[in-house]
């Protein structure tokens, strides 16, 4: 059984514009506002991947697989890369488990097309185009999130950050996101 505070597991802090693909057990932690994290997991292979995408897509005239310095800053490039990498490691589409987090409107604007909502839409559009589905999600609203992704189990623990002080402190509830 994996616990959130398991001291034997490698810990990684994922910053905006980064991805992590783990063939060895790790706990990946990231803090999200308008950014999104997509987790991908194969139960059979016990391999997990996660991104921290800050913007929906790159506006440069290039394809995602033409990696540039900030490729993983973009939700579309990150998700395409992670799916390709998981498939190259032997993961079949039928066993891919996807979870989606973040996309908050942290500035409390009343606009429809906020960065957060566009990030979520981009992730969902790609997931649908690939004929995959999301088994768990916690997106939108006006609060940030801190997530803990266990790469070898696919478990994601989530803490909702209601105010800026919550990012560095522990108040709030941490709960496990289960699939549907």
Secondary structure, DSSP 8 states (H G I E B T S, - for coil): ---TT-TTSEEEE--TT-EEEESS-EEEEEEESS-EEEEEEETTTTEEEEE-B-BS---SSS-TTS--TTGGGBHHHHHHHHHHHHHHTT--GGGEEEEEEE---TT----SS-HHHHHHHHHHHHHHHTT--EEEEEE-SS-EEEEEEETTT--EEEEEE-SHHHHHS--S-EEEE---
